[in-house]
Amino acid sequence: MVILGIDPGYAIVGYGVVSASGGRYRPMEYGAVTTRAEQVFEDRLVKIYDGISAVLAHSRPDAVSIEKLFFQNNQKTAIGVAEARGVILLAARKAGVPIYEYTPLQVKMAVTGYGQAKKPQVMEMTRKLLCLTELPKPDDTADALAMAICHGQAAGSSLRRVMLSGGIR
């Protein structure tokens, strides 16, 4: 299964394409779509849409794994991220790729086995699971790779298969 993990934002959108098979993960491609603060916000959204659409077109993933929005502090930032997330979801939907959403807690559990893991722990486990020699930069890229691993773990679980077959609601 090829999974596109996305860490949404409007300055930096991290993405990571991972091949998942038999509990093993192989990085295929990763990077970030970046926009400049001085750009008109709507133009930033166009750049995000176009960038993610291009990744979807050439990586042809079986699934998109994206972080659910969770904001504690800055409501102003939350609105911009939500708008950027909207164009990312639109790009995935137009490409016909199923979208799966995960909370930060679910990602931490899937990658480290501990829901209260700190960011450096998640990043290091992501590096190890993907057999990378160093942590991907920027951090948003490592977060996106963790999102992809999270979906690989969830999609391969027996509970997930039962849920998808309609056995549990």
mmCIF file of the C-alpha atoms, coordinates in Angstrom:
data_MODEL
# 
_entry.id   MODEL 
# 
loop_
_atom_site.group_PDB 
_atom_site.id 
_atom_site.type_symbol 
_atom_site.label_atom_id 
_atom_site.label_alt_id 
_atom_site.label_comp_id 
_atom_site.label_asym_id 
_atom_site.label_entity_id 
_atom_site.label_seq_id 
_atom_site.pdbx_PDB_ins_code 
_atom_site.Cartn_x 
_atom_site.Cartn_y 
_atom_site.Cartn_z 
_atom_site.occupancy 
_atom_site.B_iso_or_equiv 
_atom_site.pdbx_formal_charge 
_atom_site.auth_seq_id 
_atom_site.auth_comp_id 
_atom_site.auth_asym_id 
_atom_site.auth_atom_id 
_atom_site.pdbx_PDB_model_num 
ATOM 1   C CA . MET A 1 1   ? 0.000   0.000  0.000  1.00 0.00 ? 1   MET A CA 1 
ATOM 2   C CA . VAL A 1 2   ? 1.297   3.465  -0.883 1.00 0.00 ? 2   VAL A CA 1 
ATOM 3   C CA . ILE A 1 3   ? 0.332   6.126  1.650  1.00 0.00 ? 3   ILE A CA 1 
ATOM 4   C CA . LEU A 1 4   ? 0.672   9.896  1.373  1.00 0.00 ? 4   LEU A CA 1 
ATOM 5   C CA . GLY A 1 5   ? 0.994   11.416 4.834  1.00 0.00 ? 5   GLY A CA 1 
ATOM 6   C CA . ILE A 1 6   ? 0.333   15.130 5.154  1.00 0.00 ? 6   ILE A CA 1 
ATOM 7   C CA . ASP A 1 7   ? 1.066   17.574 7.962  1.00 0.00 ? 7   ASP A CA 1 
ATOM 8   C CA . PRO A 1 8   ? -1.205  20.514 7.060  1.00 0.00 ? 8   PRO A CA 1 
ATOM 9   C CA . GLY A 1 9   ? -0.211  24.150 7.410  1.00 0.00 ? 9   GLY A CA 1 
ATOM 10  C CA . TYR A 1 10  ? -0.138  27.282 5.307  1.00 0.00 ? 10  TYR A CA 1 
ATOM 11  C CA . ALA A 1 11  ? 3.522   28.275 5.583  1.00 0.00 ? 11  ALA A CA 1 
ATOM 12  C CA . ILE A 1 12  ? 4.785   24.696 5.336  1.00 0.00 ? 12  ILE A CA 1 
ATOM 13  C CA . VAL A 1 13  ? 2.849   21.609 4.290  1.00 0.00 ? 13  VAL A CA 1 
ATOM 14  C CA . GLY A 1 14  ? 4.913   18.543 5.010  1.00 0.00 ? 14  GLY A CA 1 
ATOM 15  C CA . TYR A 1 15  ? 4.312   15.462 2.903  1.00 0.00 ? 15  TYR A CA 1 
ATOM 16  C CA . GLY A 1 16  ? 5.711   11.963 2.899  1.00 0.00 ? 16  GLY A CA 1 
ATOM 17  C CA . VAL A 1 17  ? 4.983   9.058  0.577  1.00 0.00 ? 17  VAL A CA 1 
ATOM 18  C CA . VAL A 1 18  ? 5.566   5.680  2.186  1.00 0.00 ? 18  VAL A CA 1 
ATOM 19  C CA . SER A 1 19  ? 5.195   2.136  0.911  1.00 0.00 ? 19  SER A CA 1 
ATOM 20  C CA . ALA A 1 20  ? 3.765   -0.117 3.639  1.00 0.00 ? 20  ALA A CA 1 
ATOM 21  C CA . SER A 1 21  ? 3.862   -3.882 3.358  1.00 0.00 ? 21  SER A CA 1 
ATOM 22  C CA . GLY A 1 22  ? 3.921   -6.580 6.013  1.00 0.00 ? 22  GLY A CA 1 
ATOM 23  C CA . GLY A 1 23  ? 4.586   -4.167 8.850  1.00 0.00 ? 23  GLY A CA 1 
ATOM 24  C CA . ARG A 1 24  ? 7.587   -2.673 7.047  1.00 0.00 ? 24  ARG A CA 1 
ATOM 25  C CA . TYR A 1 25  ? 7.809   0.860  5.747  1.00 0.00 ? 25  TYR A CA 1 
ATOM 26  C CA . ARG A 1 26  ? 9.876   2.258  2.917  1.00 0.00 ? 26  ARG A CA 1 
ATOM 27  C CA . PRO A 1 27  ? 10.102  5.979  2.187  1.00 0.00 ? 27  PRO A CA 1 
ATOM 28  C CA . MET A 1 28  ? 9.415   6.740  -1.457 1.00 0.00 ? 28  MET A CA 1 
ATOM 29  C CA . GLU A 1 29  ? 9.456   10.531 -1.404 1.00 0.00 ? 29  GLU A CA 1 
ATOM 30  C CA . TYR A 1 30  ? 9.143   13.332 1.104  1.00 0.00 ? 30  TYR A CA 1 
ATOM 31  C CA . GLY A 1 31  ? 9.389   17.082 1.259  1.00 0.00 ? 31  GLY A CA 1 
ATOM 32  C CA . ALA A 1 32  ? 7.361   20.203 1.809  1.00 0.00 ? 32  ALA A CA 1 
ATOM 33  C CA . VAL A 1 33  ? 5.234   22.684 -0.069 1.00 0.00 ? 33  VAL A CA 1 
ATOM 34  C CA . THR A 1 34  ? 6.208   26.106 1.236  1.00 0.00 ? 34  THR A CA 1 
ATOM 35  C CA . THR A 1 35  ? 4.646   29.517 0.863  1.00 0.00 ? 35  THR A CA 1 
ATOM 36  C CA . ARG A 1 36  ? 5.970   32.960 1.719  1.00 0.00 ? 36  ARG A CA 1 
ATOM 37  C CA . ALA A 1 37  ? 4.393   35.133 4.410  1.00 0.00 ? 37  ALA A CA 1 
ATOM 38  C CA . GLU A 1 38  ? 4.257   38.135 2.072  1.00 0.00 ? 38  GLU A CA 1 
ATOM 39  C CA . GLN A 1 39  ? 2.130   36.268 -0.478 1.00 0.00 ? 39  GLN A CA 1 
ATOM 40  C CA . VAL A 1 40  ? -1.578  37.011 -0.699 1.00 0.00 ? 40  VAL A CA 1 
ATOM 41  C CA . PHE A 1 41  ? -3.230  34.262 1.363  1.00 0.00 ? 41  PHE A CA 1 
ATOM 42  C CA . GLU A 1 42  ? -5.384  33.043 -1.514 1.00 0.00 ? 42  GLU A CA 1 
ATOM 43  C CA . ASP A 1 43  ? -2.245  32.655 -3.630 1.00 0.00 ? 43  ASP A CA 1 
ATOM 44  C CA . ARG A 1 44  ? -0.699  30.598 -0.843 1.00 0.00 ? 44  ARG A CA 1 
ATOM 45  C CA . LEU A 1 45  ? -3.729  28.297 -0.970 1.00 0.00 ? 45  LEU A CA 1 
ATOM 46  C CA . VAL A 1 46  ? -3.332  27.914 -4.747 1.00 0.00 ? 46  VAL A CA 1 
ATOM 47  C CA . LYS A 1 47  ? 0.339   26.971 -4.311 1.00 0.00 ? 47  LYS A CA 1 
ATOM 48  C CA . ILE A 1 48  ? -0.589  24.385 -1.664 1.00 0.00 ? 48  ILE A CA 1 
ATOM 49  C CA . TYR A 1 49  ? -3.341  22.927 -3.841 1.00 0.00 ? 49  TYR A CA 1 
ATOM 50  C CA . ASP A 1 50  ? -1.083  22.768 -6.906 1.00 0.00 ? 50  ASP A CA 1 
ATOM 51  C CA . GLY A 1 51  ? 1.831   21.293 -4.937 1.00 0.00 ? 51  GLY A CA 1 
ATOM 52  C CA . ILE A 1 52  ? -0.207  18.562 -3.276 1.00 0.00 ? 52  ILE A CA 1 
ATOM 53  C CA . SER A 1 53  ? -2.024  17.837 -6.549 1.00 0.00 ? 53  SER A CA 1 
ATOM 54  C CA . ALA A 1 54  ? 1.352   17.292 -8.225 1.00 0.00 ? 54  ALA A CA 1 
ATOM 55  C CA . VAL A 1 55  ? 2.486   14.900 -5.461 1.00 0.00 ? 55  VAL A CA 1 
ATOM 56  C CA . LEU A 1 56  ? -0.803  13.001 -5.766 1.00 0.00 ? 56  LEU A CA 1 
ATOM 57  C CA . ALA A 1 57  ? -0.460  12.775 -9.553 1.00 0.00 ? 57  ALA A CA 1 
ATOM 58  C CA . HIS A 1 58  ? 3.034   11.330 -9.632 1.00 0.00 ? 58  HIS A CA 1 
ATOM 59  C CA . SER A 1 59  ? 3.001   9.208  -6.450 1.00 0.00 ? 59  SER A CA 1 
ATOM 60  C CA . ARG A 1 60  ? -0.491  7.737  -7.051 1.00 0.00 ? 60  ARG A CA 1 
ATOM 61  C CA . PRO A 1 61  ? -1.109  6.781  -3.397 1.00 0.00 ? 61  PRO A CA 1 
ATOM 62  C CA . ASP A 1 62  ? -3.737  4.302  -2.244 1.00 0.00 ? 62  ASP A CA 1 
ATOM 63  C CA . ALA A 1 63  ? -4.575  6.503  0.747  1.00 0.00 ? 63  ALA A CA 1 
ATOM 64  C CA . VAL A 1 64  ? -4.032  9.972  2.170  1.00 0.00 ? 64  VAL A CA 1 
ATOM 65  C CA . SER A 1 65  ? -3.393  10.226 5.903  1.00 0.00 ? 65  SER A CA 1 
ATOM 66  C CA . ILE A 1 66  ? -3.852  13.707 7.349  1.00 0.00 ? 66  ILE A CA 1 
ATOM 67  C CA . GLU A 1 67  ? -3.820  15.139 10.839 1.00 0.00 ? 67  GLU A CA 1 
ATOM 68  C CA . LYS A 1 68  ? -7.120  16.142 12.382 1.00 0.00 ? 68  LYS A CA 1 
ATOM 69  C CA . LEU A 1 69  ? -7.109  19.752 13.456 1.00 0.00 ? 69  LEU A CA 1 
ATOM 70  C CA . PHE A 1 70  ? -6.266  20.261 17.089 1.00 0.00 ? 70  PHE A CA 1 
ATOM 71  C CA . PHE A 1 71  ? -5.494  23.706 18.448 1.00 0.00 ? 71  PHE A CA 1 
ATOM 72  C CA . GLN A 1 72  ? -5.109  24.737 22.047 1.00 0.00 ? 72  GLN A CA 1 
ATOM 73  C CA . ASN A 1 73  ? -3.936  28.316 21.760 1.00 0.00 ? 73  ASN A CA 1 
ATOM 74  C CA . ASN A 1 74  ? -3.891  30.370 18.591 1.00 0.00 ? 74  ASN A CA 1 
ATOM 75  C CA . GLN A 1 75  ? -7.339  30.632 16.984 1.00 0.00 ? 75  GLN A CA 1 
ATOM 76  C CA . LYS A 1 76  ? -6.028  32.971 14.258 1.00 0.00 ? 76  LYS A CA 1 
ATOM 77  C CA . THR A 1 77  ? -3.547  30.342 13.104 1.00 0.00 ? 77  THR A CA 1 
ATOM 78  C CA . ALA A 1 78  ? -6.225  27.644 13.356 1.00 0.00 ? 78  ALA A CA 1 
ATOM 79  C CA . ILE A 1 79  ? -8.390  29.326 10.743 1.00 0.00 ? 79  ILE A CA 1 
ATOM 80  C CA . GLY A 1 80  ? -5.535  29.595 8.229  1.00 0.00 ? 80  GLY A CA 1 
ATOM 81  C CA . VAL A 1 81  ? -4.503  25.992 8.792  1.00 0.00 ? 81  VAL A CA 1 
ATOM 82  C CA . ALA A 1 82  ? -8.133  24.873 8.414  1.00 0.00 ? 82  ALA A CA 1 
ATOM 83  C CA . GLU A 1 83  ? -8.362  26.697 5.082  1.00 0.00 ? 83  GLU A CA 1 
ATOM 84  C CA . ALA A 1 84  ? -5.097  25.137 3.878  1.00 0.00 ? 84  ALA A CA 1 
ATOM 85  C CA . ARG A 1 85  ? -6.318  21.743 5.055  1.00 0.00 ? 85  ARG A CA 1 
ATOM 86  C CA . GLY A 1 86  ? -9.486  22.301 3.017  1.00 0.00 ? 86  GLY A CA 1 
ATOM 87  C CA . VAL A 1 87  ? -7.593  22.718 -0.246 1.00 0.00 ? 87  VAL A CA 1 
ATOM 88  C CA . ILE A 1 88  ? -5.478  19.654 0.606  1.00 0.00 ? 88  ILE A CA 1 
ATOM 89  C CA . LEU A 1 89  ? -8.640  17.600 1.153  1.00 0.00 ? 89  LEU A CA 1 
ATOM 90  C CA . LEU A 1 90  ? -10.059 18.967 -2.098 1.00 0.00 ? 90  LEU A CA 1 
ATOM 91  C CA . ALA A 1 91  ? -6.922  17.914 -3.996 1.00 0.00 ? 91  ALA A CA 1 
ATOM 92  C CA . ALA A 1 92  ? -7.111  14.387 -2.551 1.00 0.00 ? 92  ALA A CA 1 
ATOM 93  C CA . ARG A 1 93  ? -10.825 14.080 -3.266 1.00 0.00 ? 93  ARG A CA 1 
ATOM 94  C CA . LYS A 1 94  ? -10.405 15.296 -6.859 1.00 0.00 ? 94  LYS A CA 1 
ATOM 95  C CA . ALA A 1 95  ? -7.611  12.738 -7.301 1.00 0.00 ? 95  ALA A CA 1 
ATOM 96  C CA . GLY A 1 96  ? -9.991  10.028 -6.086 1.00 0.00 ? 96  GLY A CA 1 
ATOM 97  C CA . VAL A 1 97  ? -7.794  9.000  -3.167 1.00 0.00 ? 97  VAL A CA 1 
ATOM 98  C CA . PRO A 1 98  ? -9.465  7.913  0.100  1.00 0.00 ? 98  PRO A CA 1 
ATOM 99  C CA . ILE A 1 99  ? -8.739  10.238 3.032  1.00 0.00 ? 99  ILE A CA 1 
ATOM 100 C CA . TYR A 1 100 ? -8.080  9.066  6.591  1.00 0.00 ? 100 TYR A CA 1 
ATOM 101 C CA . GLU A 1 101 ? -7.758  11.427 9.543  1.00 0.00 ? 101 GLU A CA 1 
ATOM 102 C CA . TYR A 1 102 ? -5.812  10.799 12.738 1.00 0.00 ? 102 TYR A CA 1 
ATOM 103 C CA . THR A 1 103 ? -5.336  12.731 15.957 1.00 0.00 ? 103 THR A CA 1 
ATOM 104 C CA . PRO A 1 104 ? -1.867  13.542 17.307 1.00 0.00 ? 104 PRO A CA 1 
ATOM 105 C CA . LEU A 1 105 ? -2.489  10.948 20.051 1.00 0.00 ? 105 LEU A CA 1 
ATOM 106 C CA . GLN A 1 106 ? -3.209  8.251  17.461 1.00 0.00 ? 106 GLN A CA 1 
ATOM 107 C CA . VAL A 1 107 ? -0.036  9.118  15.548 1.00 0.00 ? 107 VAL A CA 1 
ATOM 108 C CA . LYS A 1 108 ? 2.082   8.965  18.719 1.00 0.00 ? 108 LYS A CA 1 
ATOM 109 C CA . MET A 1 109 ? 0.574   5.612  19.661 1.00 0.00 ? 109 MET A CA 1 
ATOM 110 C CA . ALA A 1 110 ? 1.096   4.150  16.185 1.00 0.00 ? 110 ALA A CA 1 
ATOM 111 C CA . VAL A 1 111 ? 4.696   5.310  15.837 1.00 0.00 ? 111 VAL A CA 1 
ATOM 112 C CA . THR A 1 112 ? 6.049   4.998  19.396 1.00 0.00 ? 112 THR A CA 1 
ATOM 113 C CA . GLY A 1 113 ? 3.492   2.864  21.244 1.00 0.00 ? 113 GLY A CA 1 
ATOM 114 C CA . TYR A 1 114 ? 3.074   5.686  23.785 1.00 0.00 ? 114 TYR A CA 1 
ATOM 115 C CA . GLY A 1 115 ? 0.373   8.347  23.433 1.00 0.00 ? 115 GLY A CA 1 
ATOM 116 C CA . GLN A 1 116 ? 2.254   10.912 25.528 1.00 0.00 ? 116 GLN A CA 1 
ATOM 117 C CA . ALA A 1 117 ? 5.476   10.650 23.514 1.00 0.00 ? 117 ALA A CA 1 
ATOM 118 C CA . LYS A 1 118 ? 7.275   13.922 22.898 1.00 0.00 ? 118 LYS A CA 1 
ATOM 119 C CA . LYS A 1 119 ? 7.965   15.223 19.403 1.00 0.00 ? 119 LYS A CA 1 
ATOM 120 C CA . PRO A 1 120 ? 11.667  14.188 19.388 1.00 0.00 ? 120 PRO A CA 1 
ATOM 121 C CA . GLN A 1 121 ? 10.673  10.608 20.297 1.00 0.00 ? 121 GLN A CA 1 
ATOM 122 C CA . VAL A 1 122 ? 8.141   10.458 17.444 1.00 0.00 ? 122 VAL A CA 1 
ATOM 123 C CA . MET A 1 123 ? 10.666  11.874 15.001 1.00 0.00 ? 123 MET A CA 1 
ATOM 124 C CA . GLU A 1 124 ? 13.373  9.414  16.047 1.00 0.00 ? 124 GLU A CA 1 
ATOM 125 C CA . MET A 1 125 ? 11.042  6.400  15.793 1.00 0.00 ? 125 MET A CA 1 
ATOM 126 C CA . THR A 1 126 ? 9.893   7.628  12.374 1.00 0.00 ? 126 THR A CA 1 
ATOM 127 C CA . ARG A 1 127 ? 13.541  7.791  11.288 1.00 0.00 ? 127 ARG A CA 1 
ATOM 128 C CA . LYS A 1 128 ? 14.174  4.263  12.595 1.00 0.00 ? 128 LYS A CA 1 
ATOM 129 C CA . LEU A 1 129 ? 11.023  2.732  11.097 1.00 0.00 ? 129 LEU A CA 1 
ATOM 130 C CA . LEU A 1 130 ? 11.952  4.169  7.698  1.00 0.00 ? 130 LEU A CA 1 
ATOM 131 C CA . CYS A 1 131 ? 15.659  3.233  8.038  1.00 0.00 ? 131 CYS A CA 1 
ATOM 132 C CA . LEU A 1 132 ? 16.720  6.826  7.369  1.00 0.00 ? 132 LEU A CA 1 
ATOM 133 C CA . THR A 1 133 ? 20.221  7.956  8.288  1.00 0.00 ? 133 THR A CA 1 
ATOM 134 C CA . GLU A 1 134 ? 19.009  11.330 9.512  1.00 0.00 ? 134 GLU A CA 1 
ATOM 135 C CA . LEU A 1 135 ? 15.795  13.096 10.415 1.00 0.00 ? 135 LEU A CA 1 
ATOM 136 C CA . PRO A 1 136 ? 13.976  14.644 7.467  1.00 0.00 ? 136 PRO A CA 1 
ATOM 137 C CA . LYS A 1 137 ? 13.823  18.430 7.435  1.00 0.00 ? 137 LYS A CA 1 
ATOM 138 C CA . PRO A 1 138 ? 11.775  20.472 7.963  1.00 0.00 ? 138 PRO A CA 1 
ATOM 139 C CA . ASP A 1 139 ? 10.042  18.936 11.002 1.00 0.00 ? 139 ASP A CA 1 
ATOM 140 C CA . ASP A 1 140 ? 6.731   19.101 9.104  1.00 0.00 ? 140 ASP A CA 1 
ATOM 141 C CA . THR A 1 141 ? 8.128   16.514 6.689  1.00 0.00 ? 141 THR A CA 1 
ATOM 142 C CA . ALA A 1 142 ? 8.988   14.129 9.530  1.00 0.00 ? 142 ALA A CA 1 
ATOM 143 C CA . ASP A 1 143 ? 5.485   14.688 10.930 1.00 0.00 ? 143 ASP A CA 1 
ATOM 144 C CA . ALA A 1 144 ? 3.974   13.811 7.540  1.00 0.00 ? 144 ALA A CA 1 
ATOM 145 C CA . LEU A 1 145 ? 5.996   10.595 7.372  1.00 0.00 ? 145 LEU A CA 1 
ATOM 146 C CA . ALA A 1 146 ? 4.713   9.726  10.862 1.00 0.00 ? 146 ALA A CA 1 
ATOM 147 C CA . MET A 1 147 ? 1.163   10.330 9.568  1.00 0.00 ? 147 MET A CA 1 
ATOM 148 C CA . ALA A 1 148 ? 1.784   7.834  6.762  1.00 0.00 ? 148 ALA A CA 1 
ATOM 149 C CA . ILE A 1 149 ? 3.166   5.247  9.204  1.00 0.00 ? 149 ILE A CA 1 
ATOM 150 C CA . CYS A 1 150 ? 0.128   5.787  11.433 1.00 0.00 ? 150 CYS A CA 1 
ATOM 151 C CA . HIS A 1 151 ? -2.204  4.888  8.603  1.00 0.00 ? 151 HIS A CA 1 
ATOM 152 C CA . GLY A 1 152 ? -0.069  1.892  7.693  1.00 0.00 ? 152 GLY A CA 1 
ATOM 153 C CA . GLN A 1 153 ? -0.411  0.639  11.264 1.00 0.00 ? 153 GLN A CA 1 
ATOM 154 C CA . ALA A 1 154 ? -4.162  1.334  11.403 1.00 0.00 ? 154 ALA A CA 1 
ATOM 155 C CA . ALA A 1 155 ? -4.955  -0.060 7.963  1.00 0.00 ? 155 ALA A CA 1 
ATOM 156 C CA . GLY A 1 156 ? -3.141  -3.289 8.745  1.00 0.00 ? 156 GLY A CA 1 
ATOM 157 C CA . SER A 1 157 ? -4.871  -3.885 12.065 1.00 0.00 ? 157 SER A CA 1 
ATOM 158 C CA . SER A 1 158 ? -7.510  -6.572 12.401 1.00 0.00 ? 158 SER A CA 1 
ATOM 159 C CA . LEU A 1 159 ? -9.819  -4.113 14.174 1.00 0.00 ? 159 LEU A CA 1 
ATOM 160 C CA . ARG A 1 160 ? -9.594  -1.726 11.224 1.00 0.00 ? 160 ARG A CA 1 
ATOM 161 C CA . ARG A 1 161 ? -10.393 -4.513 8.760  1.00 0.00 ? 161 ARG A CA 1 
ATOM 162 C CA . VAL A 1 162 ? -13.449 -5.530 10.813 1.00 0.00 ? 162 VAL A CA 1 
ATOM 163 C CA . MET A 1 163 ? -14.598 -1.902 11.004 1.00 0.00 ? 163 MET A CA 1 
ATOM 164 C CA . LEU A 1 164 ? -14.178 -1.403 7.267  1.00 0.00 ? 164 LEU A CA 1 
ATOM 165 C CA . SER A 1 165 ? -16.155 -4.561 6.547  1.00 0.00 ? 165 SER A CA 1 
ATOM 166 C CA . GLY A 1 166 ? -19.075 -3.191 8.584  1.00 0.00 ? 166 GLY A CA 1 
ATOM 167 C CA . GLY A 1 167 ? -18.693 -5.635 11.475 1.00 0.00 ? 167 GLY A CA 1 
ATOM 168 C CA . ILE A 1 168 ? -18.311 -2.921 14.175 1.00 0.00 ? 168 ILE A CA 1 
ATOM 169 C CA . ARG A 1 169 ? -19.849 0.542  14.202 1.00 0.00 ? 169 ARG A CA 1 
# 
